[in-house]
Amino acid sequence: NVGREMLNILAEREFPADEVVALASRRSQGSEVSYGERNLKVKALETYDFEGTDICLMATSGEMSAEWAPRIAAKGCVVIDNSSKWRMDADVPLIVPEVNAAAIAGYTKKNIIANPN
């Protein structure tokens, strides 16, 4: 699963975060996912308050991203989306760090960054 792999990479690279939160649908709420040496209890996306959250890595379907990415971005959180939803949106930078890292400056139009998967 892409979300679990994102967590693995963040933990391996010791990403400097005060807090890491795992979110999923309500049916997964309460389950656990590993993050480095510890487990995170999964919280429900539908009820999570993104106020004060800096970055959201989305590993969802395009349909879910279409619904949730703008809501999350409106709270001031930068959304890095792994779905295909935003890749062709002119107001959302499609970033491949090794190719066009400078294009990331354009993320502020929608507070969303797309990536090819």
Rosetta blueprint (number, residue, H / E / L):
1 N L
2 V H
3 G H
4 R H
5 E H
6 M H
7 L H
8 N H
9 I H
10 L H
11 A H
12 E H
13 R L
14 E L
15 F L
16 P L
17 A L
18 D L
19 E L
20 V L
21 V L
22 A L
23 L E
24 A E
25 S L
26 R H
27 R H
28 S H
29 Q L
30 G L
31 S L
32 E E
33 V E
34 S E
35 Y E
36 G L
37 E L
38 R E
39 N E
40 L E
41 K E
42 V L
43 K E
44 A E
45 L H
46 E H
47 T H
48 Y L
49 D L
50 F L
51 E L
52 G L
53 T L
54 D L
55 I E
56 C E
57 L E
58 M E
59 A L
60 T L
61 S L
62 G H
63 E H
64 M H
65 S H
66 A H
67 E H
68 W H
69 A H
70 P H
71 R H
72 I H
73 A H
74 A H
75 K L
76 G L
77 C L
78 V E
79 V E
80 I E
81 D E
82 N L
83 S L
84 S L
85 K L
86 W L
87 R L
88 M L
89 D L
90 A L
91 D L
92 V L
93 P L
94 L E
95 I L
96 V L
97 P H
98 E H
99 V H
100 N H
101 A H
102 A H
103 A H
104 I H
105 A H
106 G H
107 Y H
108 T H
109 K H
110 K L
111 N L
112 I E
113 I E
114 A E
115 N L
116 P L
117 N L
